[in-house]
Amino acid sequence: MSLLASYEYCRALHRQHGRSYYLATRLLPAWKRRHVHALYGFTRYTDDIVDRIDTGCDGDAQYRARRLDAWSARFRAGLAGEGTGTDPILPAVLHTIAVFGLPLADFDAFLTSMRMDLTKRRYSDYPALLEYMEGSAAVIGTMMLPILLAEDRRRGPAAERLAAAREPARQLGLGFQLTNFIRDVAEDLQRDRVYLPQRDLDRFGVSRTDLAAGSANAAVRELVAFEIGRARDHYRAAEPGIELLPPVSRRCIRLAATVYGGILVEIERHGYDVLSRRAVVPRRRRLAAVVQQLGHPA
C-alpha cells in the first residue's frame, strides 16, 4: 500500500469511529492532520483486536492474544525496516514516527496495556486503574505532543516546551479515558469488564447487579458523580499545557477538550444515569463548539 493510501485509510477509520476527535482535527492544518489520523488508526486497530466479542473464535482471549502478538510483531518488523507488506495502517504510522521522532517507549506501553485488557477485568483502586491508563491513555497524549507542538513541517518543538507540556498532555489523555469509562459502564460490562475502581464501588455501595440494571439507582448515580469530579480534575490539570501549543494546534485541543468534556455535561443533564442510555453530545452543541473556537483568539 502506498503511503498516501495508508494515510487515507487511517483518515477514513478516524472519521468512522472517532467523531469527537475527528471533528477537532478539522481545525489542524492538513500537514499535521494526517499524522493524527495515523496515530488514531494504529490505536483503534489495536483496540479492536482486544475488544471484539463476536461469536466464534474472536470471543476467545487466546485467539485475540495471538492476533495481538502477530500485530505487534508486524509493527516491530516495520520499525526494523523489514517492510509492511499489504498492511493498510503501518506505512502511515511508521512514517509519522520517523518524521517526529516519536518515542517508541510510548508504543510499547500502549501495547502492554492492550494486552492487559485480554485478561484483567477489575481494578482494585484508582492507582491500579492509573497503571493501566498510563499505557492506554496517558501515552496517547505524549505521542501526539510532538505533532501538536511543531511550528511547521520542517521544525520540531523545542525540548524545553516539549518537557513542559508533557504532564498536561498525559492528564488530558487520562481525562478522555476516564470520560469513556464513565460513559461506557454498561457497554464494558457486556465484555465482562468494570473499569470503575472496586474501592469506589464499595464506597458508594454499588454492586455488579446494580451496574447490570437497566437504569441507575441512587448509589450508581452518586458513584458516577464522584467519577465525573475526578475526570474534571484531569481536565483542569491539562489546561496549562494547551496554552503552550502553537495557535494552529491550540484551537484543535481546546475543541477536543470542550466536546469530550461535554459528554460529562450530558451525563449530568440526564441525572447521572449511564445505564439506560449512552451519553452523546448533540450535533448542534458540537457545531456550536466549533464556531466558538473559530471565533476564539488563538
N, C-alpha and C positions, 0 to 999 in steps of 0.2 A: 504494500500500500504506500502511495506517495505521502510525503509529509503534509502537503496541502489537504489531501483527502482525510488523513488521520485527524488533523485539527478540525475539519468539518464534521467528522464523525463525533468527536468529543463535544462540539458545539451543539449538535442535534441531541445528544444524550442529555446535556445540561438543560437544554430548552424543554425537553420532555419531562424531566424528573425534578428539576431544581427551580421551581417558579420564583421563589423569593430571591435566591442568589442570582439567577439568570437575569431577572429584572434589574438588579443592581449593577450587573456587569455592563448593561447598555450605556451606563454613564462613563465607562472607561474608553480610552482611545483604542482603536482596533488592534494596534500592535501589542497592547497589554491584554486585551480581552481574550485573545486566542490562547494565551498561556494559562489564564484562569480556567478556561474550558478544559484544557489538557489535564490540569490537576483534578478538576471535578470528575472527568472521565475515569481517571485512574482510581480515585477513591470510590466512586459509585460502582464501578465494575467489581472491585474487591468486596465491597459491602454486599453486593448482590449475591456473590458466591456463598457467603456465610449466612445470609438471611433467607435463602429460598427454603420454603417449606411445602413445596409441591408434593403431590402424591408420587410414589415411586422412589427411585434412588436418591433424588435431590433432597428428600427429607432425612436422609441418613447422615449423621455427623461425620462418619468415617469417609464417606464419599465426598462430602464437602471439604473435608480436610485434605483429601488427595487433590481436589481441584485447586484449593488454595496453595498447596505445595507446588503444583505444576505452574500456576500463575506466578508465584514468587520466583520460581526458577527461571521462567521466561524473562521476567523483569531483570533479574540479576545477570542473565546471559546478555541481554541487551545492553546493560550498563558496561559489561566487559567487552562490548564491541562484536558480539557473536551474531548480530543480526536480529531482526524482528519478524521474519517470515511474513505471514499474511495478517498478523495481529493488527486490528484497526486502531488501537489506543497507544501502543508502545512507541511508535515513531514520534508522536506529538509530545508525550510526557518525557521521553528521553531527550528530545531537543530542548524542551523547556528547562530541564535540569541542567543541561550543558550551558545554555545561554545565560542563566542566572547563577550558576554555581550553587544550586540548592543543596543543603546538607543531607547526605544520604542517611544519616542517623535518624532524621525525621521519618523517612520512608520505612526504615527498619522498625521504628517504634509503632508506626501505623499498622504494619503487617502483624506485629506482635499482638496488638490489641484486637485485631480482627480474628486472630487465632483464639484468643480468649473467648470470643463470642461463640465458638463451637461447643464449648463445654461449660462455661461459667454462666449460671442462671440467676444468681443472687449476689448482693453486695452487703456486707455486714454493717458498714457505716460510710460516712461521706469520704473520709480518707481512702478507703478501699475503692470507692467509685472513682475518685480522682485519679487513682493509679491507672485505672482503665482509660479514663478520659484523657489522660496525658497523651496516649497514643491515638485515640480515636478522634480527638477534638483539638487539644492544645497545639499539636504539631501541624494541624491544618493551617492554623493561624501563622505559625512560623514558616511553613512552606510558602505561603502567599506573600509574606512580608517583603522579600527582595523584589518581587514583581511590583508590588504596590508602591514601594519607596523609590523605585527607579525614576529618575527625572526624564530620561529619554532612552531610546533603544540602544544607544551607544555607551551609556554611562551608568554603572551600577551605583547603589546607595553607599553613602559614606559609612564607614564602620561604626562611628560614634552614634549616628542616627539609628542604624540597624540594632545596636545594642540597647538603646533607649526605648525603642518601640517593641522589643521582643516580648517583654512581660505583658504589656497591654494586648498584644496580638494573641498571646496564649489565653488571656482572660476572655477575649471576645469569642474565641473558639469554644471555651468552656460554657459561656453563656448560651451560645447557639445550641450546643449539645444538650445542656440541661433543659432548655426550652423544648427540644424534641422529646426528651424523656417524659416531661410533664404532659405534653400534648398526646403522646402515643402510649399511654399506660395500657389501654385496652388492647391495642394492636400488638404491643410487645408481649402481653400475657398470652396471646394466641400462639406465640412462639415459645411459650414457657419461660419467659424472661421477665424479671422485675428489676428495673434499674433504680427505682427509688430505694434508698438505703433501708435495710431492715430496722436499724435503730430508730429511724424516723417513723416507720410504720408502727413500731412498738410504742413509741412516744404518744402517738395520736390514737392508738387502739384500732389500727386498721389491719384486717386480716386479708388473706388471699381471696377468701369468699367475697369480701367487700369489693375487691378490685374486679372480680368477675361478674359483679351485678350489672344490670342494665342501666343503672343510674347511680350517681354518687350519694352516699349518705352523709350525715353531718361530719363524721370523723374523716372521711375521704376529702371532703371539701376543706377542712382545716389543714390537712396534710398538704393538699395542693397549694393552698395559700402560703404556707410556710416555704414550700419549694420555689414558688414564684419569687418570694423575697430573696431567696438565696441566688436565683438566676440573675436578678437585678443587681445584686452585689457584684457579680462578674461583669455585667454590662458597665456599671459605674467605674470599675477598675480598668476597663478598656478605654474609657473616654480620653485620657491624656494622650494615648497613642494615636488617636485619629487626627489630632492636631499636628502631629509630626509628619503626616503624609503630605506629599505634594498635591496641589489643587486637583490634578487630573484623577487622583485616587481618592481624595478625601470625600467627595460627594458620593462616590460609589459605596464606601464603607458606612458613611452616615445613613444612606438609604437602606443598606442591608440591615444595619442595627435597628433602624426605625421599623422596617417592615417585619423583621423577625421578632422584635420585641412586641410588635402589635399582636402576635399570637397570644402572648400573655394577657394583653388587654382583652382580647376576645374571650379567653377563658374566664376572666373576671366578670365580663359582661353577662356570661351565662352561668353565674353563680358557682364557679369553680367545679362544674360538672364536666369532667373529661371522659366520662364513661359512656354517656348517651350520645355524644356527637364529637366529631373531630374538629377542633378549632381551626378555622381558616380566616385569614384576613380578607374581607370583601374586596373585590376588584376596584371598586371606587375609592377605597381607602389606600390601596397600593398606588393607584394613579395619582391620588392627591399627594402622597409622599414623594413621588417623582417630581411633580410640579413644585413642591416646596423646596426640594433640593436644587432644582434648576434655578430657582429664584434666590437661593441662599448664597451669600458671598462666599467664594471659595477660600 
